[in-house]
Amino acid sequence: RLPREKPPPKPRPPTRWEQFARLKGIRRKKKTSLVWDEQAKEWRRRWGYRRAGGDPSRAWLAEVPAGADPEEDQFARLRREKRERVARNELNRLRNLARAHRAGSAVPAAPLHPTGHQDRDELRTVARVARVSTASLGRFQPRLPKESAEPPSRSGGKKRRFEPLLGNLAAERSRQLELLRDMGSKKPVLDITRAVNKQLRQEEAEAAAANKGKKQSKRGKRGRRQQRPGRSGKKSGARRQPQQQKKAAGGGSG
Amino acid sequence: LIYCYRKPKTKRAKRFLEKREPKLNENTKNAMLIKGGNANLTVTEVLKDIYAVKKPFAVMYKRKNITRPFEDQTSLEFFSKKSDCSLFLFGSHNKKRPNNLIIGRMFDYHVLDMIELGVEKFVALKDIKNSKCPEGTKPMLIFAGDVFDVNEEYRRLKSLLIDFFRGPTVPSIRLAGLEYVLHFTAVDGKIYMRSYKVLLKKSGCKIPRIELEEMGPSLDLVMRRTHLASDDLYKLSMKQPKGLKPKKKKNISHDAFGTTYGRIHMQKQDLTKLQTRKVKGLKKRPAEKSAEDGGATPKKSKSA
């Protein structure tokens, strides 16, 4: 009836130990808070202030275990091991935390699993991800015969690369001449028919993708085979022309 | 607490963090009362009176904070995070907007709704000389005027005011503890807030006679600007976790009138062998029994 103060708590994913315990069927044993201390002849805490086993910082005897080096400092060893235990505990806690955090916002790996119905682009993405998931990020992976020779840029085409200023004189000359020729010619640079066809094809692809999302695997190859002749048939060719003329008129006046 | 990268080192710190984390059943909402850069006497008095009404669940900021909530909400959100308050009342005074109060609430430390109200007339607690309610009394809220149901902004204002003045949620109520009434009337584009103390007088029957005595702050407000949350954010904030729904007991149903019905499922019964109450008058006499047996030798007849 009234809005909440904070969003409801999300259940956190189980830690690595909790998963293992659930698998094995290990349950928590309820422990008593006080333990009988034989030396002090009274009930003492299990851990904390005045614990049952005596104060560990005041332990004045550290036995050398049977197979150990006689020269080694046992007190130093005990201190070092405690530090390592604490560090390992903290590391595991942070790892569990990171895992829980990641589980909430993970990108689902579903597109990478092979289904029978991926199209060429999806398979290309999957192949690229598979190539890059090596230790050297795909730099030394052998290439398939029909794959592109040059590796795609790591920044995804964001950084611009410029030619050196005084490099290839012949190329520069031909480029400038072509530019002048295009500026001087009467024909418009934008080929309207091609642009319109491209747009139509893109729209059809989007519509096909939307339909594929709705009616999945049953269609599969059969569906695609039936759709193809419909797409590039006479009817759609005829449809393109009046639209193209309308667009040309619009382009001319606007 | 579960997502803390730095674990708290003392029990007190742990309790502090546990109080602030999102829970199934939430804490009572706290309100922060803030003065703007140019708050005048009226506005300060209003804030002090509202603080007195909301006493344990309100935080009064002493210093003036030069911010404009409608333009920039970051400082309000920062305060809300630091003091764990999800309701706020910001008072300021301008030539353009005299005696301005911005009442608002937060969701997840971000501003959800904000409504700006102008105070036209104000009568303080100390101006009305009579006995007051004890501090922390849960008020009864009455909303008069059909504008509160019809107009969208007024509906949000009603929800905001209920949220603000509600106080802690209680499982049961005691009649003698109902002492404070806050009455909101919306008429002619203005909102009148009056507070009354409930006096329970003796009457002939078991139900006492009620008398309302005016006490407490009385405000005449006019609605100015609003900043209401978008529908999907509001819906998100209203989402209740599944654990809060009461568990449905099987075979028990409730009527609209409050009657509880139960169903019992029985197997098929042999009605001839049913064990009913024994009525002595219907007991078979020995003469009838012998007639039924068809001439079998009757036993010695027993006197009835």
HADDOCK unambig.tbl for C-alpha pairs under 7 A between the chains (distance, minus, plus):
assign (segid A and resid 2 and name CA) (segid B and resid 159 and name CA) 6.86 0.50 0.50
assign (segid A and resid 2 and name CA) (segid B and resid 163 and name CA) 6.95 0.50 0.50
assign (segid A and resid 2 and name CA) (segid B and resid 238 and name CA) 6.54 0.50 0.50
assign (segid A and resid 3 and name CA) (segid B and resid 237 and name CA) 5.10 0.50 0.50
assign (segid A and resid 3 and name CA) (segid B and resid 238 and name CA) 4.40 0.50 0.50
assign (segid A and resid 4 and name CA) (segid B and resid 107 and name CA) 6.84 0.50 0.50
assign (segid A and resid 4 and name CA) (segid B and resid 237 and name CA) 5.52 0.50 0.50
assign (segid A and resid 4 and name CA) (segid B and resid 238 and name CA) 5.97 0.50 0.50
assign (segid A and resid 5 and name CA) (segid B and resid 86 and name CA) 6.22 0.50 0.50
assign (segid A and resid 5 and name CA) (segid B and resid 106 and name CA) 6.72 0.50 0.50
assign (segid A and resid 5 and name CA) (segid B and resid 107 and name CA) 5.14 0.50 0.50
assign (segid A and resid 5 and name CA) (segid B and resid 108 and name CA) 6.32 0.50 0.50
assign (segid A and resid 6 and name CA) (segid B and resid 22 and name CA) 5.75 0.50 0.50
assign (segid A and resid 6 and name CA) (segid B and resid 107 and name CA) 5.54 0.50 0.50
assign (segid A and resid 6 and name CA) (segid B and resid 108 and name CA) 4.50 0.50 0.50
assign (segid A and resid 7 and name CA) (segid B and resid 22 and name CA) 6.53 0.50 0.50
assign (segid A and resid 7 and name CA) (segid B and resid 108 and name CA) 6.40 0.50 0.50
assign (segid A and resid 7 and name CA) (segid B and resid 237 and name CA) 6.75 0.50 0.50
assign (segid A and resid 8 and name CA) (segid B and resid 22 and name CA) 6.07 0.50 0.50
assign (segid A and resid 8 and name CA) (segid B and resid 23 and name CA) 6.31 0.50 0.50
assign (segid A and resid 8 and name CA) (segid B and resid 24 and name CA) 6.24 0.50 0.50
assign (segid A and resid 8 and name CA) (segid B and resid 241 and name CA) 5.92 0.50 0.50
assign (segid A and resid 9 and name CA) (segid B and resid 22 and name CA) 5.38 0.50 0.50
assign (segid A and resid 9 and name CA) (segid B and resid 23 and name CA) 5.80 0.50 0.50
assign (segid A and resid 9 and name CA) (segid B and resid 24 and name CA) 6.77 0.50 0.50
assign (segid A and resid 97 and name CA) (segid B and resid 3 and name CA) 6.61 0.50 0.50
